[in-house]
Amino acid sequence: MVVLSELSEGSSSIHGHRYDVFLSFRGLDTRNTFTAYLHKALVDANITTFLDDEEIETGEDLKPELESAIKSSRASVIVLSRNYATSTWCLDELVLILEQRKTSNHIVIPIFYHVEPTHVRKQQSSFGDAMAKHRRTMESETNANKRSKLAQKIDRWNKALIEVVNLKGKDLNARLETVFIEEIVKDIYHRLHISSRSPPPQLFGMEDSIKFITSWLKDASPHTTDVLTILGMGGIGKTSLAKYVYALHSHEFDTSFFINDIGPRCEKFNGLLDVQKQLYDGILKPSPIQVHEVSIYTSMIENAVAHKKVFLVLDDIDSLDQLDALLGSKGFHPGSKIIITTKDAWLTESCELFKMNGRPIHTKHLLKGLFETESKKLFCFHAFTCNDPKRGYEEASAKLVNYCEGHPMALKVLGKSLHNRDVAYWEGCIEGLKKEIGSPINNVLRMSFDSLPTEDNKNLFKNIACFFVGTNTDDTVTILKACGIETRTGITNLIDRCLLSIGVNNELMMHQLLQRMGRSIVHQESPDKPWKRSRLWCHEESFKVLKQKKGKGNLLGLALDMRMLEKKFNPQRLQKRQKLVGPCLKDKRESEESEIQMYYEFGIFSTIYEGKEMPNWITDRSMGRSISFTIPSSPNNLTGLNFCAHFKDKVYFKALSQRKSGVPEDGTYSAFI
C-alpha cells in the first residue's frame, strides 16, 4: 500500500509532477519514528509527499510504482540510517534518484540519521557489513547470468553511496529530532517555492501568449538578462497570464519569486518598503535586519540579484519609482528572467536598469481582447459553469458578450453576477449597462485613467471618449488644437497606457468599455442635470440643453445631429431665432447667410453632415482642411464652431488614404464639426 498526502489546489501537479517529495528510507530503522514524524511535518506544510509503507520487500527488482513515484517527484529525501544499505530496494532507489538528478533537475537531500557520512562514503561500519553481505550473495550465485547482473548492481550501489555523500546533506549530530525535522521542512519549502505556489488561473483564448512567453523563458542566454513587459488595459488578463506562466515554470529556476499588486500596495504607508522586504526575503532567506530607507533596501536587492540567477515577476507596476526601487541600476546575474506587468508601455525602458552599460534585452507583449468564441466560453463558464448558454438565455448572452468586447474581466464579473439569475434579471442588467450605470468593472478600468500624469491628459481622454472615437487622428488634432488643447504628447500618453490605439486608417480607436468608463466619469459630474456636465454626447440631451439655453459656464463641448433641427423646427423660424446651424443645414440659402472668419474662442461642437453639394463658403477644399466661423446669435457659451471637411468617393476610406485634394465630380462629403 502507498501512503500519499492528499493533493491540494497547490499541489505540484501544476508543474507536471505528481509529488513534491519522495521519501527513501529503511522501514526497519525509522518507519515508526523519524520518517513518520518527517512525513507528517511535510504534509502539514502542504508539501505533497510519497511514502511507501510496505514492510517486506518482494522480488529482486524495484517495484514499478516506486520507480514511477521517483520519476514524478520534484525532490527526494534520502534517510541514510544504520540498515539502509541492507535493503536492495533502498539501494536501487538511491541509484534511480541520482540518475534523475542528472537528467531532470531532481533535488536530492541526504539525511545522515545516526550514521557518519565517512562510513557511507568508504562503506565502513554497518554500510561496510551490508555491502560485504551483498558481495557474498553475488559470489554464491550459481547462475552466471544472475551473478553478472548482481555484480553490475553492486558496482552501481558503490558509486551511488560515494556520490550521495558528496551532495549537500543534513546530519542529525545529536540535535533534537523535532528541531532537525523543522529545519529540513523549511529547506524543502524554500527550495521548492511552496509559499508562492498556487494553481494556474483558468485562462481562455491565451494559448498563443502562453506559448510566446514559454518560448521566451526557454530561450535563455547565459550572458544577458532578459526583461519581458506584458502590456494591456486594466482587466485584460496581464496578471492571470503572468500567474499561469509562473505556476508552470517557476520550479525550473533555482530562485523565483512573484510579487502581485505592487502599484496598489505602494500607495499605503511604507508600502514600497514592504514590497522591497518581500522581494529581498524571497530571493534570500528572511533577514532579521530592520531597514527603514528605500535606497538601502534597493542596494541590498542589487547585491542579492548580482550573484544569483533569478526568475522574478513584478505585477502591476505603475511608476518609475517602484521599478527603480525593486530593480536598482547595477544589473542582474546573467541568465536572469524578469517579467513586468503594467498598463504603461513607457515605464520599463525608462527605469535606471536600462541606462546602464550592457542593458537588459527587452521584449514587449501586448494583450488584446479575446475573440468572440473564447469570449463566449469564458462568459458561459462563469454564468452557467459550461461552455454554452442555457436554453432561453442565448440572445441575452450574445448581447452581454458583445458588450464586453473581448474583455476578460468584464466577461468574468458579469458572468458571475448573473449566475443562477432568471432571464428577466439579465434583461434588466442589459438595460442598466446601456445607460452606463452600475457598471461592475469601471473601478478596474478607472485605475488606468487615474494614473494619467496630468489633468490635460485626463481631459483629452474624456474628449476623445465623448466625441472622437473613430475620427481621423489628424482631424482630431486639428480640431482640439483650435480649441487650445495640446494633443500630440497626450495621445502618446494615452497609447502608452493602453487607453487608446490608432487604427490602420489613422482613426482613433478605444475599447468600448474604456469609452463607456470615460463617459461615465463625465456623467457622474451631474447625473440628473445634463447642463451641469462638461461634455454632452447624447444628441437628445444636447438638443434639450441648447433649446433651454442652459449649460452656461460648465459646458465645454457637445455633439448634435443637426438633422434633429430640421425635424423639430421650421428652418425659417430657426433663422429668426439663433441661426445656430448656419452652413450645417442642407438648405444652401442658410449657408450663404453665415459669416465666415477665423475665430477660435469656443468649446468642442461635434456633428456630422453629409451631402452632395459643397457649401460655397468652403474655398479651400484640401483634404482635412479645418475652418471656423462665428455664430451670429451665439447660444450659451458657444462662440464659434470648428469645421473639418473630408472629401470622399464611393469607397470612403480608400479616398482618405489616396486622394490628396479636390472634390470628385460625383462624390459626397462628410463634415465633422
N, C-alpha and C positions, 0 to 999 in steps of 0.2 A: 504494500500500500504506500501511496505517496501523500505526504502532508504538504499542502500548498496554501500560503497565505492568500486570502480572498482578493481577487482582482478588484481594484477600486477604479474610480474615474481617472485617477492619477497614475495608473499602472504603467509599467514600462512597455506595454503592448503598443503604445502610440509611437514608439521608436522602432517597431518591427521586432522587438524581443518579448518573449513571454514572461520572463522573470528578470528581476534586478540582480539577484544574488543566488548562486548555487553553493550550498554548504557541503564541503567534502570533509568527512570525519570518520573516526573509528568508533562505532557504536559501543564496543566493549569498554572503551575508556570514558567517553563523555556524553553518551546519548541522553542520559537522565540527569546530567549535571550541567557542565559548562555549555555544551551545544544547545541544550534545551532552553537555557536562560538567554543565550545569544539569539536563538531563533525568535523567541518571544519579543525581545527588545527590537529586533529588526522589523517584525510585523507591526509592532506598536508605532514605529517610526514611519509607517506607510512605505516600507521597502518590501517589495514582492519577493518572497524567498522560497526556494525549492529545498525540501529536506526529505531524504529517503529514510523511512523508518523500518526497513527490513532488517531483522535481527540476524538472519542466516544467509550467507552467500550461497547461491545456487548456480552451478555451471562455472566454466573456466573464464569465459569472456564477460565483459561489462554488459549489463542489461541495456537493451536498446533505449528504454525510457530514460536511463541515466545519461547516456550519450546525447540523446535529443535535448535533455534539460540543460546540459552544459553548453551546447551549441546555441541554445535560445536564451542564454543568460548574458547580462552585460558584465557581470563580475563573478568571481569565485573567492570564497573564503576557505582556506585550507587549514584545518585544525590539526597540526602535526603533534600528535600525542605519543605516549610510550609505545603503544602497539599498532600505530598507524601502518608501518611497513609490513606488518604480518598479514595484512589484507591485500590480496592480488587486485581486488576491485578498487581499493583506495589508490593503489599504485597506478592502475590503468586510468583512473580519473585524473590523477596528477599529470600523467603524460598528455592526455587529451586537453586538459586545461591549459597547459603550457603551449600546446600547438595552437589553440585558439588565441592565445595572447599574441602570437606571432602573425596570425593571419587575419584577425578581425578586431584588433584593439581591445581585446578582452582584458579587464582589470583583474589582477591577481594579488590577493592579500594573504600572505602566510602568517599563521599564528603558531608560535612556539609555546605549546602548553605543557609546562613541566618537563621540557626537553631542552638540551643545549643545541643551538644551531650548528656548532662544530661537530657534534655527534651525528647530526643529519648529513652534513656535507661529507664527512670522512667515513660515514657508516660505521660508527662505533656504538658501544653500549647496546641498547635494545634494537637500534637500527642495524647494527652490525650483525647481531644474532639473527634478526629476521631475514636479512639478505643471505646469510650463510645457509639458513634453512631452505630458502628458495633454490639456492645452487645445488644443495644436496638432493632436493626433489628432482631437479633437472638431470643430475648425473645418474639418478636411479631409474630414470625413464627408459624403458626398453625399446619403445617405438622411436626410431631415428627421426622421423618427421616431426613428432611432438617434441622430442628433445631439442631439435634445432629451433623450433618456434619459441620454446620456453627460454632458450639461451638468448635469442634476439630480444625477447621481452625483458629479461633481466638486465641486459645492456641498456635498454631504453629507461628502465627504472633507475639504474645507477646514475645516468646522465640527468634525469629529471630531479633526483634528490639533490644533486650538486647545484643545478640551475635554480631551484626554488629558494635555496638559502641565499643566493646572490641577489634576490629581489628584496625590496624594502619590506620587511616584515615587522611583526609586533611580538614582543617577548613578555610573558607574564611577570617574570622577575620578582616573585614573592609579593606582588601587589594584591590588593583586594580584587576579587573577580568582578564584583559589581562595577567598580571604577574602571577596570580594564575593558569590560563589555561596553560601557558608556563611551569610552574613547574610540573603540572600534566602530560603533554605530555612527558616531559623529563624523568619523573619517569617511565612511561609505556614503553617508548622507551628503557630505560636501562634494566628494569626487563624482557622484552620480547626479548632482544637481537636483536632488529631490525637492528642495524648497521651492524652486522655480518651475517645477514640472506641473503641467496642467494638461487636460485633454485638449486636442486641437478643436477650435470652434467649428461649427457647421458652416461650410462655405458652399456657395453656389456660383457657378459661372466664372471661377477664378483659376481654372486649370492652367491656362496659359501663363498667368502671373506666377503661379507656384512653380511651374517648370522653369521659367525665366530666372527666378531667384535661386532655385536649387542649382541651376547651372552656374550661376554667379558664385555661389558658395563653393562649388566643386572646383571651379576654375581659379585655383589659388596660386598666386606667385609667392615663392618663399622670400622674395626680395622687396615686396611692396606691401603697403596697407591699402585695403580696398574699402571704399565707403559707398553704400547704396542708399539713396534717398527715395522713399516711397511717398509720392505726392498725391493730393486729391482733396476735394472739398470735404467738409465735415460729414461724417457718417457714411462715406463712400466705401469703407472697408479696409482702411490702411492698417489699423491696429489688429483687426481679425486676421488679415493676411500675414502680418508680422508674427503674431502668436502661433499661427499654424505652422509656418516655416520653422520658427524657433523650436516648437514642440517636436518637429520631425528630425531636426538636425543638430540641436544643441549638444546632444550626447557625443557627437563626433569630435568635439573640441575639448581639450583639457580644461579650459576655463571659459565659461559662457555665462552671460547674465542678461536678464530682461528687466528693464525699468519702465513701468507704464504711467500714463497720465502725468508726465513731467510738467507740462505747462500749468494745468490747474493746481498741482501740488505746490509749485513755486510761488503762487500767489499768496500762500499762507505765511504766517510769521516763521522765519527761519526755514522756509520750505526748501530753498535751494541747498542749504546746509544739510538738511535731512536726506535729500536725494544724493548729494555727494557722499555722505556717510554710507548710504545703502550700496552705492556703486563700489566704493573702496572696500567695504566689508565683503562684497560679493566677489571681487577679484582676489583679494587675500582673505585670510581668516579675520573674524571680527577683532577690532582693535580696542583696547581699553582707553586709548588716548582720547581726551576730550578736545575737540577743535571748535573754535568759535569764529574763525575767519575763512571766508570762501577761498581766498587766494592760497591759504595754507593747505586746504584740502585739495585744491587744484594741483599744487606741487606734489602732494603725496600720491595723487592719482597718476600724474605724469610719470613718477618714478616706478609705480607699480606696473603700468602698461608698457613701459620701455623694456622690461626684462621678461615679459611673459606674453606669449601669443594668445589673443583673446577673441571671443565672438560676443559682441555687445549689440543689444537692441535698445535704442533710446526712443521711446514712444511719445508722440505729441509734443515735440519741441516747438516753441513759438517765439523764441527770442535769441539773439546772438549771445546775450549774457549767459544763458543756460548752456549753449554749446561750448562756449569758451571755458566755462567753469568745469564742465564734465569731460571735455576732450583735451584741454590745455593747448599748448603750442609746440611741444617738444617732439611729438611723434610717437607712434605705436611700434611695438615689436613687429618686424617683418612677418607677413603671413596673417596678420590680424584682419578680422572682418567686422565692419560696423554698419548696422542698419539704423537709419533715422527715419521716423515718420513725422511728417509735418504738412501743414497747409500752405507753407510759404516756400516757394521754389528758390528764392533768393538767399535764404539763410545759410545753407551748408557751405557753399564755396566762399562765403563772406567771413567765415569764422577764422580765428587765428591759426588753426591747424593747417589751413590751406595757404597760408602766407609763408610757410617755412620752405626751405630747400628740400627737394625730394617729397613734394606734396603728395598726398594720397591719390589714388586713381578713383575718380568719382563717376558713378553711374546713377542716372535718374530713371525712375519707373513711375509713370503717371497712371493712376487708376481712374477709369471712367465708369459710367453706369453699366448695368447688366443689360443683356439683350432681352427681348420680350419673353422668350421661352424660359430662360433662367429666372427672370423676374417673377413669372407666374409660379414657378416651382417654389421659390423662396417664400412668396406670399402665402401660397396654399399650405406650405409646411407649417407655418405658424398659425394660420387661420383654421385649417382643417386637419393638421398632422398627416397630410398626404400630399401627393404631387398635383392633384386636380381638384377643382371646386366641386362641392356637393351640388346635387340636382336642385335647381331653383336659385342658385347663387351665381350662375355663370355670368350673367350680364353685369351684376354689381361688382363681381371680382374683376372683370375686364376693365370697368371704369376706374377702379382703385389702382390696379396695376398700371394703367395708362397715366393716372395722376402722379404716381411715384416716379415715373420716367426713369426706371432702372436704378433708383437709389436704394441700396440695400437696407440701410437703417429705417428708412420710411416704410419699406415693404414689411420689415420685421415688426416695427412698432404698430403699424396699422393692423397687420395680421393678428398679432397678439391681442390687441384691444378689441377685435371683433370676434374672437374665438367664442363659440357657443352662443352667439347672438343671433336673433332672428333676422329675416330679410328686411323687415321694416326698420329695425335699428340700423342696419347697413345703409339703407337709403337715406335715413336722417344724417348719418355720418357724411355721406357723399354731399348732401346739400350744405352741410356746415363747411366742408372743405371748399366748396365753390365760392362761399362767401369769405373765405380766408380767415375764418375764426376758429379758435380752438385747435390749431394745428399742433399735433404732439411732437413734431420734430423741429420746430422753429428754434428752440433753445440750442439745439446741437448746431444748426446751421448758423445761428447768430454769432457763435464763437469766432468764426472767420471774419464776420463783419466787424465785431468789436476789436479784433486785432489790427485793423487798419490803422496806419500810423498817424493820420491827420483827419481833421473834420472835413477838409476838402475831399479826401478820398472817399469818406463815408457819404458825403453829399453827391459825389459823382456816381457812386454805386446806386444810390436811390434814384437819381435822374435817369440812369440807364434802365434800371428795373421798371420804372414807371413809364418811360417814353421811347426808349431807343433800342430795345431788343429786336434784332432782325434788321436794323437800319445799317446802311453802309457806314463803315468806320470813319472815312474821311468826311462824309456829310455831317456825322455826329460831332466830330471835332470842330468843323466849321461853325455849326450852329452854337455849340456851347462856348466856343471862343468868342463869338459875337456877344454872348451873354456874360462875358468876363470870367468864364470858368476854364481853368487850365486843365487839360485833359491828357496830354501825352504821357507824363510820368504817372498820372493817376491810373490810366488804363493799364500801364505796365504793372503797377502795384496790384491791381485787381486780378490780372492774369497770373501773376506770381502766386497769389493766394488762392488760386483756383476758383475765383468768383466770376470769372469772365473768360471767354475764349474768342478767337477770331475765326470765322468760317472760311471755306475755300473761296467764296466770292467777296471776301473782305467785309462780311457783315458781322455785327456784334452778336455773340451767342451767349446765352446764360441758361443754366438748368432751370426749368420752370419752378422747381421748389425754391431755388435761390431768388428767383424773380418774385414769387409769392411772399417769401420772407421779407424782401426789401419793401414790397408794397404794404405788408403787414406792419412794418415799423412806422411807415408814414400813416397808415390807418389809425394806429394807436395814438397818434398825436391828438386826435379828436374823433373817437369812434362814432359819435352821434351827430356831429356838426361838421359836414364836409368843408364848409367855407373857412373853418379854422385850421385846416390842414395846409401843409406846404405845397402839396402836389395832388392833382386830380387826374386820374387816367380813365375813369369811367365816364363815357360820353354823356350819359343821362345826368350824372351829378354835376359835370361841368356846365351843361346847359342850364340847369336849375340855378347854380351859383351865379352865372352871368346874367340870367334873366332877373334874378332877385337883387342884383348889384351888391352881392356880399363878397367877402374874401379880402377886404382891404387890409393891407399890412402883413398878411400871412401868406397869401398865395404866391408861390414862386414859379409855378408852371402848371399847365393843364392841357389835356388832349380833348379834341372835339371833332366829331364828324360833322362837317359843315352842311351836309345834306339834311341834317336834322332841322336846320333853319328854314329850308325850303318847305319842309313838311309842317313846321309849327307856325310859320309866319308868311304873310304875303310879302314878296320882295319889295314892293313899293312902300309898304308900311315899315319894313325894316330900314329902308333908306332914310326915312324921315326920323328914325329913332337913333341909331348908333352907327350905321354903316360899318359894323364890326367886320363883316366878311369881305367887303370890297372886292378884290380880284379873285376871291376863292369861290364865288358863285359862278355857275355856268352861264350866267347872263353877262354877255360881253359889255353891255352898257354900264353895268356896275363896275366892271374892271376899269373902264376908261375914266370913271369919275374919281378913282383913287389917286392920291398924291404920292408919288414915289420919291424917296430920298433916303440916304444912309442915316440911320437913326437907331442906336443900339441900347437905349436905356429901357430895357424890358426884360421880363421873365421868359420862360420857355412856353411857347404855344404850339402844340403839335396837332396836326391833322393830315389827312391825305385827300388829294383831289385829282381825279383823272379825267382827261377829256381829249377830244380830237384837235381842238383849236388852241393854239398857244395865245395867251393874253398878249395884246400888243404892247403892253408896258414892259415886257421882257425883251430888252435889247441885246443883252449879252447872253447867248444861248449855249455857252460852253458847258461841257458835261460837269454836273455837280456844282454849277455856279450858285453862289449864295447872294441874294439881295435882300434888302429890307425896305419897309415902308411904314409910315405912321398911320394911325387910325384917326380920322378927323374928330370923332367923338369917342374918346377912349373909355371903355368900361373899367371901373375899379382902378386897380393899379397897373393894368396892362397899357403900356405906352407905345408899343410897336410890335411888329412881327418880323421874324426871320424866315425867308423863303428859299428852299432849295429845290431846283428843278432837275429831274432825271429824264433824259430823252431815251426812248426805247422803241424797239421794233416788236415784232410778234414774240420773239424769244427774248424776254426782258433781261435775264442775267447774261446772255450772250452779248447783248448790246452794251451792258455795263462794262464788260471786260474788253470789248473790242472797239466800240465807237469812240472816237476822240472828241468830236464836237458835231454840232449841227443837228437838225431835226429831219428824220426820214419823211419823205413826201406823204406816205400813208401811215405814219407812225402815230403813237399816242404819247402822252407824257404823264408822269406822276409827280405831284408836288408834295413835298414833305415840309410842312410849316411848323 
